[in-house]
Amino acid sequence: MLPTVTRMTVIPVAGYDSFLLNLSGGHAPWFIRCVVILEDNAGHRGAGEIPCSEGILKGLEQCKSLVVGTSVAALKGTLGRVHQRLATNGREERGRQTFDLRVAVHVITAIESALFDLMGQAVELPVADLLGRYGRQRDEVEALGYLFLLGDPECTDLPYPRPSRPIDRWDEVRCREALTPEAVVELARAAHERYGFRDFKLKGGVLLPEREADCIRALHEAFPEARLTLDPNGAWSLEEAIRVLTPIRHMLSYAEDPCGQEQSWSGRETMAEFRRRTGLPTATNMIATDFKQLQYALQVGAVDIPLADCHFWTMQGAVAVGELCDEWGLTWGSHSNNHFDVSLAMMTHVAAACPGDITAIDTHWIWQDGQRITRAPLQIREGRIRVPDAPGLGIELDDAMLEQAHQLYLSLDVRQRNDAMAMQYLVDNWQFDPKRPALVR
């Protein structure tokens, strides 16, 4: 008989972040997450990590009584009851900005991860072996080097991290301004030296489209064999996207959300037209963020690579997308936001369980590396993450580091992500505009 869940603990946590720029503005000096810990009567602990907001915290509290006292073996029934409880709040839509604070999907994912972690420990199998129809498909997961244009932290009085004792070049360059092709290449070289990346992605939606294309040209010259992509989060018009990316299409492996909704055209329609006119494959984490949206996106021919982040698809849902991609001849990928090392493990197990063709996954871990809440975070070596052979997620929480991250959260006067705050130091009265790159004002 498998163990029973005896306790559920919800711990909001925070960590430090660099001045990463994107369409929504600039990352604040902190990122905020939530860790859910389930304990069972066999002495095991299972963990899940998700974004954090007051609504998510309330949703988790609302579901404790549905989880505690249940058998680990009945995890799917437990998740079904959690879904039914949260479904009373009505259908949730993902926002137009680049981050996601829906309640139900995140609550389910945190509990799901912790339950699968307990299940894996109970049956002595890694979570990747338990997900999907066929379990683990690979022993290593390819990750891409996720590059950002960076604001100058010295222009603010905010507590952005400074490298007091850098261990290598990456520690230095990830904490200072990077707004030119040369600076982006320097970031890529430093990340390659530490992590061995073979693929790179640049977050766009910050400078003029032509300047961001110049960054891709510089990356291609520095890393001619690398698979490159650029993601402006739908900031460009259809005509801009075609004009800017067509000359460099031979340098790109795919285009991620190059355009979006404009005038009477939906984001799916503009992406389909971009794909038809340029011949470039497209990836998205904006126009296909649930199964109904994915259905419509595929019907109009808008997407080749759904980026199914387990944090807003659930772990089982993200693997289901991977299985559909395998059946339909598409490529699976994973989106990412700032995260600690529990999420790194979750993403790795999900990617390991997706069959068929998958692209290198996004991960922000390189920006948070050094801020662990587990005793031995998974490592990125030669651009790959090895899937743990240990049961469950294959991680062990470090209670001291977890408490330290919780105390940082308690010390903050903010409770969720706000990318507009830091931009006020760069542009007076800066406001988000989904069709204007962040520094084009």
N, C-alpha and C positions, 0 to 999 in steps of 0.2 A: 504494500500500500504506500502510495506516495505521500509526502509531507503535507501539512496544512499550514496556511498562512496565519501567523499569529500577531503580526504587527505591521502597520504601514506608517512610514515617517516621510514627511514632506519638508525639504530643506531648500529654501531659496538661497542662491549663491551668486557671487559676483567675481569677476576677474578684470584685469587691466587690458586695454586695447590700444593699438596705435591709431593715428589720425588717418584712417582709411577713407578715401573719397569714393562716392558713388552717386547715382542719380538722386538719391534721397538726401544727400548732404555729406556729412562727415561723421564717422563713428566717434562717439564720446570716448573719454578715457576709460570707461568701464563697459563691460558687457554683463548681462544678467541672465542667469539660467535657473532651472529648478531641478533638483535631484530627488527622485522618489526611491525609497529603500523599503523593500519587503523582507520580512524575516519569517522563517518557518520553524516548525517544532523539531526539525532535525539539526538546527543550529546554522543553517545557511542564510546568506543575505543575497538578495537580488537587487539590481540597480537599473534605473532608467534616468535619462537626462533629456530635458526639453526646454524650449523657450519659457519665459516667465512673465506673467502679468497678474494683476489682482484677480481677474476673471479666471485664469488658469488655476491659481491657488485655491480659489473658492470651489472650482469644479472638482479638484482633487479631494478637498475635504468632504464634499458632497458624496463622493464615491467610496470613502473608506469602509463604510458598513457593508458595501457590496463585495469587498475584497477580503477583509479579515474574516477568518473562519472557513474559507473555502479551500478545497483541495487543489494543490498545484496541478494535479491531473485534469482538473476541470477548467483549465485556464481559458479555453475558448468560450465556454458558457459564462464564465465570469466577465470576460470582455464584452460578450453580448449584452449582459445586464447593464454594464457600464454604458454601453452605447445607447441602450434604450432609455436610461435615466437622463443622459445628456441630450438625447434627441428631442426632449420636450422643450428645449430652448429654441427650436426651429433651425432651419437650414442656415449654415454659416458660409459666408463668401470670403474668399481671400482678398485682402486689400490691394489697392493699386500700387502701393509702394513695394519695395523689394524685400521687406521682412513680413513676418506672418505671426499674428497673435490670436488666431482662432482658438477657441477653448476646447471643444469636444475632441478634435483630432489629436491635440497635444496631450490631453489628459489620458486618452486611450493609449497613446504611444508610450507614455511613461510607465503606465501599469503593465502594458504588454511586454515591454523590455524587461522589467523586473520579474514578471512571471516566467518568461522564457529563460531568464538567467537562473531562476530557481529550478525550473524543469530540467534544464541542462545539467545542473549540479546533481539533481536527484537521479537522473538516468546516466550520468557520467558521459555526456556528449556535448560538444560545442553547440552554441545556438545555431550556427550556420547549417549544422546537420539536421536541425529540426524544422527549418523554414522551407516553405514552398513544397512543390510536389515531389522533388527529388533530392532535397537537401543540398549539401555543399557541392559546388561546381568547380571550385578552384581553391588552391591553398594560399595564393597571394593575390592581392588586389592592387591594381595600378592606380596611382593618385597623380593628379596634375599639380604643377606649381601655380598656385592661385595668387596672381600679382595684382596689386592695386596702385593707382596713383595716390600719393601721400601729401597731405597738407603739412605745413611747417608747424610743429608743436611749439616752437619758440615764439610764434605769433600769438600764443594764448597764455593765460595763467592757469590752465587746466593741468591736472596731474598726469599727463601722458608719461609712459615709461621712458626713462633714459638709460642707456647702457652703462651702468657704473663699472661692471666687470664683464665686458663682452668676451664670449668664448671663441667667437669667429666673426667673419665679415657680416654674416647674416644678422647677428645681434646688433651690429652697428647700423646697417642701412635700413632695417625695418622700423627704425625710430626717428627718421628724419625725412625732410621734404623730398619728394620724387614727382616731378611734373614734366619731365622731358624724356624723349626717347632714350637718351644716354643714361638717365637715372633708372629708367625701367629695365634696361639691359643690365645695369649694375645689380639691381634687385634679383633678376633672373640668375645671374652668375653666382651670386652669394647663396641663393636658394639651391641651385644645382650642386654647389660644393658641399653643402650640408646634407641635402636630402637625395641627390642624384636624379632629380626629375628629368624625364624625357619629353614631357608635354607641358605646355604653359597656357594659362588663360589670363587675359587682362580684363579687369572690370572697367568698363567704359562709362559713358553717360556723365562725364566730368568736363572734358575739354571739347573744343570744336571737333566734329567727326573726323576731319582731315588730319588733325593733330594726333588723334588716337590711331588712325591708320598708319601714321608715320611710326608710332611705337611698335606696331606689328612688323613693319618693314625692318626696323632696327633689330627686333627679336629674331626675325627670319635670317638676317645677315649673321647674327651672333650664334644662332642655333639652327642651321639649315635643315637638319634632320628632324627637328621637333615638330610635333603636331600642335598648332596654335589655334586659339580662338579668341574672339573679342565679344564682350557682353555689355551693351549699353542700356540694358533693361528697357528696351522699347522706346528710348528717348528720341530716336531719329524718325523722320517721316519716311514713308516708303521710297520716295524719290531720292532722298539723302542716302538712305541705306544702299540703294542700288548704285548710285554715283560713287560712293566712297569705297564700297567693298568689291565692286566688280574688278577694278584694277589690281587688287591684291588677293583675288579669290584663289589663286594658285598657292598662296602662302597659308591659307586657312584650311583646317580640317572640317570646320563647320562654323556657322554663324549663330550665336545665341541671342535670341530676342532682339534682332537688329531693328525692328520697327514694331509698332503696336497700334492700338486703336487710334483712328483719326477721322474727323468729320463723321460721315455716316457709316464708315467701314469698321468692322470689328478687328481686334488684333489677330484673330485667326484668318480673316480674309486678307489682311495686308501681308501677313507672313506667307500665306499660300502664293500670293502674287510675287513676292520677293523671291521665293524659291523657284517659281516658274521662270522668272525673267533672268535670274542670275545663274541657275544651275547649282547653287550652293546648298548643301544639306543644312538643315536648321535644327537647333535645339531650343528647348523652352523650359522655364520654370514659372512662366507667367500666364500662358494661354491654355494650359492643360494641367491644372492642379488638382483635378479629381477625375473620376472615371467618365462622367458625363461630358466634361470639357474635353477630355482626351478623345472620346468618340467623335465629337464635332470637329476637332482639330484634324483628325485623320480623314474624316469624310471630305473635307475641303482640300486636303493635301498640304497642310500647313507645317507639319513637323516630321522629322526623321528620328530625333533623339529626345524622348521625354526624359526630363531630369527629375526623377521620382525620389526626392529626399524623404527618408523614412520618418522624419519629424513632422511632415504634414501629409504623408500618405499612410502612416503606420508602418511598422516593419513588414507585416504580412502583406499589406497593400502595395508597398514598394516592390516586393518580390513578385506579386501578382502582375504588376506592370511589366517587370522583366520577363515573365513567362509569356505575356501577350506579345511583347516585342519579339521574342524568339519565334513565336508562331507566325507572326505577321511580317517577318523580315525587316524589323526595325532594330535600332541600337538603343540599349538602355544606358542611362547615366544618372548621376546623383548630384543635386544641388546642395549647397552648404551655407550656413551662417556661423557666426562666432560660437565656439563650443569648447567645452572641457573634454577630458579624455574618456569619459563614459560614452559620450556621443561618438567619439572616434571609433570605439569598439562596436557600438551599435551599427554604424555605417559600414564598417568592414565586414561584419557578419552578413548584413543584408546584401552587399555587393557580391560576397562569396557565394550566396545562394541563388543569384540570378543566372539563368542559363543563357547560352548563346553568346551573341556579340555584345559586349559592354564597353563603353568608353571609359577613360580614366576619370575617376570620381573627383568632384570638388571636395576640398576640405580647407577650413580656416585654421587648422591646427598649427600650421607653421607660424601664424601670428600670435598664437597663445602658448606655443611650446615653452616649457619652463614653469607653467602654472598648473601643476597636476593636482588632481583630487584622488587619484589611485596611486598605489605604491609603485607600479611599474607600467607607465603608459605604453601603448603600442608604438612601435618605431617605424618611421618611413626611411627605408634604405634602398638605394638604387631606384627611387621613384615608386617603390612598392611597400605595401603593408602585409606582413605575414599574418594569416588567420591563426589565432591561438588554438593550440591543441587541448588546452585545459577545458574542463567542462563549463557550461554556461557561457557567459561573455568572456571568460578567461581573464578577468580583472579582479583586483582586490582594493576596495575603498581604503583610503588613508584617512582615518577619522580626524586626525590633527589638522591635515590640510583642508579637509571638508569644513571643519569648524572655522578655520581661518577665512575661507571663502565666504562662509555664512556671516561672519562678523563684518567683512567688508560690505556685504549687502546691507546689513543693518545700519552701517555708518553712512550710507548714501541717502540723499534726499530725493532721489529718482527711483522709480519702481518699474520702469520699462524703457525700451530703447527710444532715443530721440536724436535723430541724425541732423536736425535743424539747429540744435544748440551750438555746436562748435562752429558752424558756418557763420555765425554772427561775428566771429573774430576776423573772418576773411572778407565778408560782404555785408555791409550794413543792411539790416532788416531783411536778411535772406529768407526766402520762402520756397518751399518745394513746388516744383512745376513738372509734371510727368513728361512734358514735351520740350523741356529746356535743360541741357546738361548743367550740372551743378555750378560750374564756374563760368558759364556763358550768361552773363547778366548785363 
